């Protein structure tokens, strides 16, 4: 596909990426202005294409459920300077549409039911307690390195059947893939390493199945009229491995930072641990870690809001903006851990809604309640203003979070 190039003389505004210095958890203030004046606005993306930025909650939901809007550019590809609109790789489920997407999602859906995920809660608790035990052996820690990152990494490794001893290598490649700083060659090399690693593991599972998700995917695929190939399974495995720990790890760290920033809020949650479910939903809405939205491609002429969008156009469903829409959420820029439940967009919406969302919820609930209960004196070791935020990654988060107690 030819990458549409903008007219240098046009005055299309740049894609909004700047967070307010005084409110680091808030998205770019441009979104509020766009929501007030136009549901759909033109922007120029770092990838070089012009796109329609969809900023209102209801319109975002419409975009994410419209079969005429392809997900081929999923993964916030509009933020990559060298993205050329290439066709997705076989097995790249988040970039596939229609029957091809449904074929792969059907293989996975039974693995991520509420019942299966709840059955993992004791394992998540065991992993969480072990890491807090290690932290409490000292008097300070990096909450990202020592807590937020290893918990979901261990959980997804155990679920997939991936040896956790290899986590250092795949973590380095994961960081390349979720960031926008690496050049194309570096990203391609990281992808090849991860797919090669998972491909070798899947080949071993073909010969000797075990009690893990990869083995069950293979067996379930054999029962279909079109079993997935090893490259397809490897690409799908990379998606599960990377997405299965990156988003949740960043949510755990950011959520802990939000709680530490307000001791009254923390005390209220510690005193009423049964409210953790609602608190996690509010944190997911408020933080919206998929910070640059979801890219879609119009395969036909469509209308979004009152705007006619021509076939061949790109659109960005601005998840952080939708989750701060004043028409849907009262005082949306205020975090209220007792806010009445309302469907947020943190996990996307429609046929591509995050398949692992129930596992993420359980990991967040367990990690945060256990942290509050077992480390009541937890506090920042450095001022909030010095926190190392990830401003140029697909997933908003923290590179480190020094804490003491």
ABEGO torsion letter per residue (X at the ends): XBBBBBBAABABBBBBABBBAABAABBBAAAAAAAAABABBBBBBAAGBBBBBBABAAAAAAAAABAABBAAABGGAAABAABAGBBBBBGBAAABBEAAAAAAAAAAAAAABAAAAAAAAAAAAAAAAAAAAAAAABABBBAAAAAAAAAAAAAAAAAAGBBAAAAAAAAAAAAAAABAABBAAAAAAAAAAAAAAAAAAAAAAAABBBBBAAAAAAAAAAABABBBBAAAAAAAAAAAAAAAAAAAAAAAAAAAAAAAABAAAAAAAAABAAAAAAAAAAAAAAAGABAAEBBBBBABBBBBEABBBBBGBBBBBBAAAAAABAAABBGAABBBAABBBBBBAAAEBEAABBAAAAAAAAAAAAAAAAAAAABAABBBABBAAABBBBAABABBBBABBBBBX
